[in-house]
Amino acid sequence: MPGIIGKKIGMTSVFTPEGKNVPCTVIEAGPCVVTQIKTVEKDGYNALQLGFGEKKEKNTSKAERKHFEKANTPPKRWLVEFRNNAINVDDYRLGQIITLADMEGKITVNDFVDVVGTSKGKGFQGVMKRHNFSGVGGATHGQHNRLRAPGSMGASSFPSRVFPGQRMAGRTGGERVKMQNLVVLQVLADKNLLLVKGSVPGAIGSFLIVEY
């Protein structure tokens, strides 16, 4: 299994054996349920679809309910397909529960993992917040109310337009972000908790994918 689905619990800090206080993020990794198995013969590639998080049946479509009934599991809120031709699908079965304890030997302390999530949405923002612009001029020199302005955006008479891709104000956040090479500080398999160094995208309670 090349990964597991989780949920962001929050941030805290832990002390290393050397006595250094390190900030970290607590992730509830699993338990997940195998909701679909894909094979090379049937689908052209090997993959496992995992489900995580409870979902009310009244908010589940009939097609989704039938899909979960095949795996003999209640509706799940999040579904993720882990595609890897190296996966031996014969080792898994529909409805199988995968926990962090099953990852023993694959996710250990001081290992590196990648965490995928959706960053916090910040709405429409200016260039200083969105692109770290420094503003026009300084606080004096007659700038008046132009301190946070983007400044000149294009050429003069030619081409008399703003080039596509120019960094300007706009909607910020709410995008898929992958944080790579985060160090695993602790693995609490009995509680399905994973502590990784640093921050991960998303708000508390948001959905995450842990890849290793």
C-alpha positions as CSV (number, residue, x, y, z in Angstrom):
1,M,0.0,0.0,0.0
2,P,1.7,3.2,-1.1
3,G,-0.4,5.5,1.1
4,I,-3.2,6.0,3.5
5,I,-6.0,8.5,4.0
6,G,-6.1,10.7,7.1
7,K,-7.5,13.8,8.8
8,K,-5.7,16.8,10.3
9,I,-6.2,16.9,14.0
10,G,-4.0,20.0,14.7
11,M,-0.6,21.1,15.6
12,T,1.5,20.7,18.7
13,S,5.2,20.2,19.6
14,V,7.3,17.4,20.9
15,F,10.7,17.1,22.4
16,T,13.4,15.0,20.6
17,P,15.8,12.8,22.5
18,E,18.3,15.6,22.2
19,G,15.9,17.9,24.1
20,K,15.0,20.1,21.1
21,N,11.3,21.3,20.9
22,V,10.0,20.5,17.4
23,P,6.7,21.8,16.0
24,C,4.6,19.0,14.4
25,T,1.2,18.2,13.0
26,V,-1.0,15.4,14.4
27,I,-2.7,13.3,11.6
28,E,-5.3,10.7,12.2
29,A,-4.3,8.1,9.6
30,G,-7.0,5.5,9.1
31,P,-8.7,3.2,9.6
32,C,-9.5,2.9,5.9
33,V,-11.6,0.4,4.1
34,V,-10.9,-1.2,0.7
35,T,-13.9,-0.2,-1.4
36,Q,-12.6,-1.3,-4.8
37,I,-9.8,-3.4,-6.3
38,K,-8.6,-2.8,-9.8
39,T,-6.5,-5.2,-11.8
40,V,-4.4,-5.2,-15.0
41,E,-6.7,-7.8,-16.6
42,K,-9.9,-5.9,-15.9
43,D,-9.0,-2.2,-15.7
44,G,-5.5,-2.0,-17.3
45,Y,-3.7,-1.3,-14.1
46,N,-3.4,-2.3,-10.5
47,A,-5.0,0.0,-7.9
48,L,-6.7,0.0,-4.6
49,Q,-9.5,2.4,-3.7
50,L,-9.7,3.3,0.0
51,G,-12.6,4.9,1.8
52,F,-12.2,7.0,5.0
53,G,-14.6,8.9,7.3
54,E,-18.3,8.3,7.9
55,K,-21.0,9.7,5.7
56,K,-24.7,9.9,6.3
57,E,-26.7,7.5,4.1
58,K,-29.3,10.3,3.3
59,N,-26.4,12.3,1.7
60,T,-25.3,9.3,-0.4
61,S,-26.5,8.7,-3.9
62,K,-28.0,5.3,-4.9
63,A,-25.0,4.6,-7.1
64,E,-22.6,5.3,-4.2
65,R,-24.7,3.1,-1.8
66,K,-24.5,0.2,-4.2
67,H,-20.8,0.8,-4.5
68,F,-20.3,0.6,-0.8
69,E,-22.6,-2.4,-0.4
70,K,-20.3,-4.4,-2.6
71,A,-17.6,-3.8,0.0
72,N,-20.0,-4.5,2.8
73,T,-19.2,-1.1,4.5
74,P,-21.2,2.0,5.5
75,P,-20.9,5.0,3.1
76,K,-17.5,6.8,3.3
77,R,-16.9,10.5,3.1
78,W,-13.6,10.4,1.2
79,L,-12.5,8.0,-1.5
80,V,-8.9,7.9,-2.8
81,E,-7.4,5.6,-5.5
82,F,-3.8,4.5,-4.9
83,R,-2.5,3.4,-8.3
84,N,0.7,1.4,-8.5
85,N,1.4,-1.6,-10.7
86,A,3.7,-2.9,-8.0
87,I,0.7,-3.4,-5.7
88,N,-0.1,-7.1,-5.2
89,V,-3.9,-6.9,-5.3
90,D,-4.1,-10.5,-4.3
91,D,-3.1,-9.5,-0.8
92,Y,-6.3,-7.4,-0.3
93,R,-10.0,-8.0,-0.4
94,L,-13.1,-5.9,-0.5
95,G,-14.1,-4.5,2.8
96,Q,-10.7,-5.1,4.4
97,I,-9.9,-2.6,7.1
98,I,-6.4,-1.0,6.8
99,T,-5.0,0.7,9.9
100,L,-1.8,2.4,10.8
101,A,-0.7,-0.8,12.5
102,D,-0.8,-2.5,9.2
103,M,1.8,-0.1,7.9
104,E,4.4,-1.3,10.5
105,G,7.7,-1.4,8.8
106,K,6.6,1.0,6.0
107,I,6.1,4.1,8.1
108,T,8.6,4.4,10.9
109,V,10.2,7.2,12.9
110,N,12.6,9.4,10.9
111,D,11.1,8.2,7.6
112,F,10.0,10.8,5.0
113,V,6.4,11.1,3.9
114,D,4.5,13.3,1.5
115,V,1.2,14.9,2.6
116,V,-1.4,16.1,0.2
117,G,-4.2,18.4,1.2
118,T,-6.3,21.4,0.2
119,S,-4.9,24.7,1.5
120,K,-7.1,27.2,3.4
121,G,-9.2,29.4,1.1
122,K,-8.4,33.1,1.6
123,G,-10.8,34.6,-1.0
124,F,-9.8,37.6,-3.2
125,Q,-6.5,39.0,-2.1
126,G,-4.1,41.7,-3.3
127,V,-0.6,41.2,-4.7
128,M,1.2,41.7,-1.4
129,K,-0.6,38.8,0.3
130,R,-0.9,36.6,-2.8
131,H,2.5,37.1,-4.3
132,N,4.6,38.7,-1.6
133,F,5.0,42.0,-3.4
134,S,6.7,44.7,-1.4
135,G,4.4,47.5,-2.5
136,V,5.1,50.7,-4.5
137,G,7.9,52.9,-3.1
138,G,8.2,53.6,0.6
139,A,6.1,55.1,3.3
140,T,6.9,58.6,2.2
141,H,7.8,60.4,-1.1
142,G,4.2,61.3,-1.7
143,Q,2.9,57.8,-2.3
144,H,-0.4,58.6,-0.5
145,N,-2.6,55.5,-0.9
146,R,-0.5,53.5,-3.3
147,L,1.6,51.6,-0.7
148,R,0.1,48.2,-1.4
149,A,-0.5,48.7,-5.1
150,P,1.1,46.3,-7.7
151,G,2.8,49.0,-9.7
152,S,3.4,48.9,-13.5
153,M,1.9,45.7,-15.1
154,G,3.1,45.9,-18.7
155,A,5.0,47.6,-21.5
156,S,4.2,51.0,-23.0
157,S,2.8,51.5,-26.5
158,F,3.9,48.0,-27.4
159,P,2.3,45.6,-26.8
160,S,-0.2,47.8,-25.0
161,R,-1.6,45.0,-23.0
162,V,-0.9,42.8,-19.9
163,F,0.8,39.5,-20.7
164,P,-1.1,36.3,-19.7
165,G,0.2,34.9,-16.4
166,Q,1.1,38.3,-15.0
167,R,1.0,38.2,-11.2
168,M,-2.0,40.2,-10.1
169,A,-4.7,40.2,-7.4
170,G,-7.1,37.3,-7.4
171,R,-8.6,34.3,-5.5
172,T,-6.0,32.8,-3.1
173,G,-5.9,29.4,-1.5
174,G,-8.3,26.5,-1.7
175,E,-5.8,24.6,-3.9
176,R,-4.3,21.1,-3.8
177,V,-0.9,21.3,-2.2
178,K,1.7,18.5,-1.6
179,M,4.2,19.0,1.2
180,Q,7.1,16.7,0.4
181,N,9.7,15.0,2.6
182,L,8.1,15.6,6.0
183,V,9.9,13.7,8.8
184,V,7.9,11.3,10.9
185,L,8.5,12.1,14.5
186,Q,6.1,9.5,16.2
187,V,3.9,6.7,15.1
188,L,1.1,5.9,17.6
189,A,-0.3,2.8,15.8
190,D,-2.8,1.9,18.6
191,K,-4.5,5.3,18.3
192,N,-4.0,5.6,14.5
193,L,-2.0,8.9,15.0
194,L,0.9,10.0,13.0
195,L,3.1,13.0,14.0
196,V,5.0,14.7,11.2
197,K,7.4,17.6,11.5
198,G,6.2,21.0,10.4
199,S,2.8,22.0,9.0
200,V,0.6,20.5,6.4
201,P,-2.0,22.2,4.2
202,G,-5.6,22.6,5.3
203,A,-7.7,23.5,8.3
204,I,-8.3,21.3,11.4
205,G,-10.5,18.4,10.4
206,S,-9.6,18.6,6.7
207,F,-8.9,15.5,4.6
208,L,-5.3,14.5,3.9
209,I,-3.5,11.9,1.8
210,V,-0.2,10.5,3.3
211,E,2.1,9.0,0.7
212,Y,5.4,7.2,1.4
